[in-house]
Amino acid sequence: MKVLLTGSNGQLGDAIKKFKPNGIDLIETNRKTLDLAIENHCMEKVKIYKPDWIINAGAYTNVDSAETNFKEAFAVNSLAPKYFSEAISSYNGKLLHLSTDYVFDGKSSIPYEPYNKLNPINAYGITKAKGEDNIREILGWGNKAIILRSSWVMSPNHKNFLSTMVKLFKENKDIRVVSDQVSCPTSTSTLALMCWEIIRKQEIIFDSNKKTLPILHCSDKGVASWYDVAKLILKFGLEMGIFVSQSNIFPVTSEEYNSVAQRPLFSLLNCESSFKKISFSSNNWEDELYKNMSKIIL
């Protein structure tokens, strides 16, 4: 099986490469070899390789920057999925597209189900939601695409919340961390393994009547605020000797933190039906955080 991977140098791309099953011819692309913001790059790579699957793990993920660089974020997050969908519509290729909990507004009091209504509240979420819409409009009825949403993705040595906190704690800085945004961290290992399991079990996921675009959710188990995650990073880091001294963490509200982009206050994803469909399971986020911290390059 031939699989084209976008964002191969990113944190999820690294994990997808690490867990690649035997028998997969993986075509790795990054911004230099396939710029998601350029239509010809997207169309031509598919035309050249004609992959059985595209795993679209590349994205514009800087939530605050997307507010002022909307055009670029829209090109990468909204138009690239459209181009991939158009490119594979002419042959028997399929698309696995990675999306986000930020397509929801955070006003729910219960975890979001895969087919809940989208209502993003920031530019990043808007571009990701439009990417989903474009896939649905082009490939929504033919068993040719799957959308996989995740939340708060983290890995040991790429730029993310974990690495940012580690840097600050190493510098023994007192920090303010938002305490009123709630979801669940997801290890790239968990997410990458689910990507490969989805492809392996595609026949189980696709609708026999070809009438529904499958949407799945994936996160580690549990629920947390950013403040909860930061506290545990500090605790584990002190135990592991990553940090030499205690820092102070101060919980603040989203309003007090005053980010450029508004974030959903509650974006927990319900993964139960998705996991059940393919007999998949994830670990508690605390355990995955510990594993990731044990792999940090000091």
Secondary structure as UniProt FT lines:
FT   STRAND          2..6
FT   TURN            8..9
FT   HELIX           11..18
FT   TURN            22..23
FT   STRAND          25..28
FT   TURN            31..33
FT   TURN            36..37
FT   HELIX           39..49
FT   STRAND          53..56
FT   TURN            63..64
FT   HELIX           65..68
FT   HELIX           70..74
FT   HELIX           75..79
FT   HELIX           80..88
FT   TURN            89..92
FT   STRAND          94..100
FT   HELIX           101..103
FT   TURN            114..115
FT   HELIX           123..139
FT   TURN            140..143
FT   STRAND          145..150
FT   STRAND          153..154
FT   HELIX           161..170
FT   TURN            171..172
FT   STRAND          175..178
FT   STRAND          182..183
FT   STRAND          186..187
FT   HELIX           188..200
FT   HELIX           202..205
FT   TURN            208..209
FT   STRAND          215..218
FT   STRAND          224..225
FT   HELIX           226..240
FT   STRAND          249..252
FT   HELIX           254..257
FT   HELIX           272..278
FT   HELIX           285..294
//
